[in-house]
Amino acid sequence: MNRLRGLMTRIFTPVAKLLLRLGVSPDAVTITGTLVVVVTALWAFPTGHLLLGTLVISFFVLTDSLDGVMARTAGRSGPWGAFLDSTLDRFSDAAIFAGLVLWFYGEGDDHLTGTLALACLAIGSFVPYARARAEGLGMTAAVGIAERADRLVLVLVATALVAFGLPVTVLTVVLVVLALASIVTVGQRMATVRRQARELERTS
């Protein structure tokens, strides 16, 4: 998904310019998108509206970079926007997986899949933390096989397929893959930071 950022920037630039002319701020787009995703995930998924929830959330996931394009176009990109976007992303991610947990522990009646969704929610939170902590220490950790966009696309596609009638096993398998991929990604980031830390020790 990260490879598509250049294409998405070209697509969103006209939209960004239009919104800016209308007086809409990048922060407003960030907050609105997060609110829609959180409300949709915590209402649609637990009530069994898997397809509706997936479609609405997918739209806002695909337009997630719009606020960044707006900020760059307006010359307002900076630490605050990056912090706000990254922080609110955690709310969106948590709501998506929490919604699935509520559904499968409720009317969805599949505790295994619900538990796996909970595991993805918990383990997935370590992925951005590892990178943020590394950057806070003056190092980098932008590596790994399971970036945020990749994880969201996989879980949303699998949820949509289940909504279209495929067996829940499809989502179950995807959640297993996501949990394992998140663990591997954290390991990759830890190894990357360890190499940088050792290099700093040698040069200090």
Protein Blocks (a to p, Z undefined) as FASTA:
>chain_A
ZZmmmmmmmmmmmmmmmmmmnopafklmmmmmmmmmmmmmmmmmmnopamlmmmmmmmmm
mmmmmmmmmmmmnopacfklmmmmmmmmmmmmmmmmmmmmmmmmmmnopaklmmmmmmmm
mmmmmmmmmmmmmmmnopacdecjbdfklmmmmmmmmmmmmmnopafklmmmmmmmmmmm
mmmmmmmmmmmmmmmmmmmmmmZZ
